[in-house]
């Protein structure tokens, strides 16, 4: 059974999320009202997933995510950001800190349950449309020239691996990558894992961030201004 730690400074939100997860057959192993308490609770309970709010007292969700993901004691603990549309830039920072994905506080109960299970399986929760729009509104206007990707670290990738990275950045699943490149899903997964290893990315979320930050992926709106 998936074990979850709920982190939010609002008691009503924590209770609502606890009810949703419990009804969905997910075990809630603890709660925390701020980032500092979340780091301690994650070390004590070793949850599979931390459902993390961003704006909290004492230590915000971004800093807490960084500490949890960097901690050897966290083991395979993954972080899922619970956010609102007004926090776009904070979500990007949380992904940089090691979070594996994000979901809105307005999501349907069944979607929250599914998101937690997706993260527990080791997959990144990144809607292609939402991620592209989010990053375009935040980090992309500050990117270097679009040809910056030819330098390190992407230079070490083969042409096929660059293709795979582009597809991952577009939100493609392993199955979709396989269909696009006419390869088996197993081969697609192998390529994705090899790209993550070469780039030192722990999951697909970090591959997406890296693809945008290096300029490998530039949205049309930004390209038109260059």
GIURKA-V8603 format. One record per residue. N is the residue number from 1. PSI is psi in whole degrees, -180 to 180 (999 if undefined). NEAR is the number of other ideal C-beta (glycine too) atoms within 8 Angstrom. D_FIRST is the distance of its C-alpha to the first C-alpha in Angstrom with 2 decimals. Layout:
n: {N & N}
psi: {PSI & PSI}
near: {NEAR & NEAR}
d_first: {D_FIRST & D_FIRST}
//
This chain:
n: {1 & 2 & 3 & 4 & 5 & 6 & 7 & 8 & 9 & 10 & 11 & 12 & 13 & 14 & 15 & 16 & 17 & 18 & 19 & 20 & 21 & 22 & 23 & 24 & 25 & 26 & 27 & 28 & 29 & 30 & 31 & 32 & 33 & 34 & 35 & 36 & 37 & 38 & 39 & 40 & 41 & 42 & 43 & 44 & 45 & 46 & 47 & 48 & 49 & 50 & 51 & 52 & 53 & 54 & 55 & 56 & 57 & 58 & 59 & 60 & 61 & 62 & 63 & 64 & 65 & 66 & 67 & 68 & 69 & 70 & 71 & 72 & 73 & 74 & 75 & 76 & 77 & 78 & 79 & 80 & 81 & 82 & 83 & 84 & 85 & 86 & 87 & 88 & 89 & 90 & 91 & 92 & 93 & 94 & 95 & 96 & 97 & 98 & 99 & 100 & 101 & 102 & 103 & 104 & 105 & 106 & 107 & 108 & 109 & 110 & 111 & 112 & 113 & 114 & 115 & 116 & 117 & 118 & 119 & 120 & 121 & 122 & 123 & 124 & 125 & 126 & 127 & 128 & 129 & 130 & 131 & 132 & 133 & 134 & 135 & 136 & 137 & 138 & 139 & 140 & 141 & 142 & 143 & 144 & 145 & 146 & 147 & 148 & 149 & 150 & 151 & 152 & 153 & 154 & 155 & 156 & 157 & 158 & 159 & 160 & 161 & 162 & 163 & 164 & 165 & 166 & 167 & 168 & 169 & 170 & 171 & 172 & 173 & 174 & 175 & 176 & 177 & 178 & 179 & 180 & 181 & 182 & 183 & 184 & 185 & 186 & 187 & 188 & 189 & 190 & 191 & 192 & 193 & 194 & 195 & 196 & 197 & 198 & 199 & 200 & 201 & 202 & 203 & 204 & 205 & 206 & 207 & 208 & 209 & 210 & 211 & 212 & 213 & 214 & 215 & 216 & 217 & 218 & 219 & 220 & 221 & 222 & 223 & 224 & 225 & 226}
psi: {140 & 133 & 128 & 142 & 126 & 128 & 114 & 142 & -3 & 116 & -38 & -37 & -44 & -43 & -42 & -43 & -40 & -46 & -44 & -47 & -43 & -44 & -26 & 8 & 22 & 136 & 127 & 116 & -8 & 171 & 155 & 144 & -2 & 169 & -38 & -45 & -32 & -42 & -44 & -45 & -37 & -38 & -37 & -36 & -17 & 59 & 161 & -39 & 137 & 120 & 105 & 126 & 166 & -55 & 107 & 159 & 166 & -57 & 122 & 172 & -28 & -50 & -40 & -40 & -44 & -43 & -42 & -44 & -29 & -16 & 131 & -28 & -19 & -18 & -119 & 18 & 132 & 155 & 130 & 121 & 130 & 114 & 176 & 163 & -23 & -6 & 27 & -51 & -35 & -35 & -44 & -43 & -37 & -39 & -41 & -35 & -12 & 0 & 149 & -2 & -177 & 156 & 145 & 151 & -15 & 5 & 153 & 149 & -44 & -28 & -35 & -43 & -46 & -37 & -44 & -43 & -36 & -46 & -40 & -33 & -6 & 10 & 155 & 141 & 93 & 103 & 129 & -48 & -46 & -41 & -45 & -43 & -42 & -51 & -35 & -32 & -10 & -79 & -24 & -39 & -15 & 10 & 155 & -175 & 151 & -20 & 9 & -19 & -16 & -15 & -172 & 149 & -5 & -14 & -26 & -8 & 146 & 169 & -41 & -40 & -34 & -38 & -46 & -43 & -41 & -42 & -40 & -43 & -26 & 3 & 11 & 140 & 172 & -39 & -43 & -37 & -43 & -44 & -40 & -39 & 0 & 55 & 174 & 155 & -36 & -43 & -39 & -45 & -40 & -43 & -45 & -45 & -38 & -39 & -43 & -41 & -46 & -36 & -1 & 31 & 127 & -22 & -180 & -30 & -43 & -30 & -40 & -48 & -45 & -41 & -39 & -42 & -29 & -9 & 6 & -36 & 124 & 124 & 157 & -37 & -36 & -38 & -35 & -23 & -12 & 999}
near: {5 & 10 & 13 & 15 & 17 & 13 & 18 & 12 & 8 & 7 & 6 & 6 & 10 & 12 & 8 & 8 & 13 & 11 & 8 & 11 & 16 & 10 & 7 & 11 & 6 & 13 & 9 & 12 & 8 & 10 & 10 & 12 & 11 & 12 & 14 & 9 & 11 & 17 & 13 & 9 & 13 & 16 & 10 & 7 & 10 & 10 & 12 & 9 & 15 & 15 & 13 & 15 & 12 & 13 & 8 & 15 & 5 & 7 & 11 & 9 & 16 & 11 & 10 & 16 & 16 & 10 & 10 & 15 & 13 & 7 & 10 & 4 & 7 & 12 & 6 & 5 & 13 & 12 & 15 & 17 & 15 & 12 & 13 & 7 & 6 & 4 & 10 & 10 & 8 & 12 & 13 & 13 & 9 & 16 & 15 & 8 & 11 & 13 & 14 & 12 & 14 & 13 & 12 & 9 & 7 & 4 & 9 & 5 & 9 & 7 & 9 & 14 & 13 & 8 & 13 & 16 & 10 & 10 & 16 & 10 & 6 & 6 & 9 & 10 & 13 & 12 & 7 & 9 & 7 & 8 & 11 & 11 & 8 & 11 & 13 & 10 & 8 & 10 & 10 & 12 & 6 & 4 & 12 & 4 & 6 & 9 & 6 & 10 & 9 & 6 & 6 & 5 & 9 & 13 & 7 & 6 & 11 & 5 & 6 & 8 & 12 & 11 & 9 & 14 & 15 & 11 & 12 & 15 & 12 & 9 & 11 & 9 & 5 & 9 & 8 & 9 & 16 & 13 & 7 & 8 & 11 & 5 & 8 & 6 & 8 & 6 & 9 & 15 & 9 & 8 & 13 & 14 & 8 & 9 & 15 & 14 & 7 & 10 & 12 & 6 & 10 & 6 & 12 & 12 & 13 & 14 & 16 & 16 & 13 & 13 & 13 & 14 & 8 & 10 & 13 & 12 & 9 & 9 & 9 & 5 & 7 & 12 & 9 & 6 & 5 & 7}
d_first: {0.00 & 3.80 & 6.34 & 9.70 & 13.29 & 15.78 & 19.31 & 22.30 & 25.65 & 25.88 & 24.46 & 24.55 & 22.48 & 19.80 & 19.81 & 19.82 & 16.85 & 14.91 & 15.97 & 15.10 & 11.48 & 11.08 & 13.01 & 10.85 & 7.75 & 6.39 & 6.77 & 10.15 & 11.20 & 14.73 & 17.54 & 20.63 & 23.92 & 25.34 & 24.78 & 26.05 & 23.67 & 20.78 & 21.81 & 22.00 & 18.68 & 16.95 & 18.80 & 17.96 & 14.22 & 13.36 & 10.76 & 9.34 & 11.36 & 14.42 & 15.75 & 19.38 & 22.62 & 25.81 & 28.72 & 28.27 & 30.66 & 31.12 & 29.05 & 28.12 & 24.90 & 26.58 & 27.63 & 24.34 & 22.54 & 25.13 & 24.70 & 20.93 & 21.12 & 24.11 & 22.82 & 22.23 & 20.04 & 17.53 & 16.61 & 14.39 & 13.88 & 14.92 & 16.79 & 17.00 & 20.31 & 20.82 & 24.51 & 27.66 & 30.34 & 32.71 & 30.73 & 31.10 & 32.65 & 30.09 & 27.29 & 29.18 & 29.56 & 25.85 & 25.23 & 27.93 & 26.26 & 23.17 & 20.95 & 19.19 & 20.12 & 21.03 & 20.83 & 23.43 & 23.24 & 24.91 & 22.14 & 21.10 & 17.93 & 16.46 & 17.45 & 15.69 & 12.32 & 13.25 & 14.46 & 11.39 & 9.56 & 12.91 & 13.18 & 9.91 & 11.47 & 14.48 & 16.65 & 18.99 & 19.18 & 22.95 & 24.93 & 28.15 & 30.44 & 28.86 & 28.70 & 32.26 & 33.61 & 31.88 & 33.16 & 36.55 & 37.00 & 36.13 & 36.51 & 38.53 & 41.81 & 41.84 & 41.32 & 44.10 & 46.10 & 44.25 & 45.54 & 43.97 & 41.18 & 43.70 & 43.48 & 40.78 & 37.88 & 37.86 & 41.01 & 39.09 & 37.29 & 38.88 & 39.96 & 37.13 & 34.59 & 36.24 & 35.89 & 32.16 & 31.85 & 33.84 & 31.57 & 28.41 & 30.26 & 30.93 & 27.28 & 27.38 & 24.36 & 24.80 & 25.88 & 28.39 & 29.69 & 30.22 & 32.16 & 34.22 & 35.20 & 35.47 & 33.23 & 30.19 & 26.65 & 26.13 & 29.28 & 28.24 & 25.00 & 27.20 & 29.59 & 27.01 & 25.62 & 29.24 & 30.14 & 27.30 & 28.49 & 32.12 & 31.59 & 29.18 & 26.61 & 22.95 & 21.79 & 23.43 & 23.81 & 26.16 & 28.02 & 28.77 & 30.12 & 32.17 & 33.62 & 34.92 & 36.06 & 38.09 & 39.75 & 38.50 & 37.42 & 39.81 & 39.66 & 42.82 & 43.61 & 43.87 & 45.59 & 48.28 & 49.23 & 49.70}
//
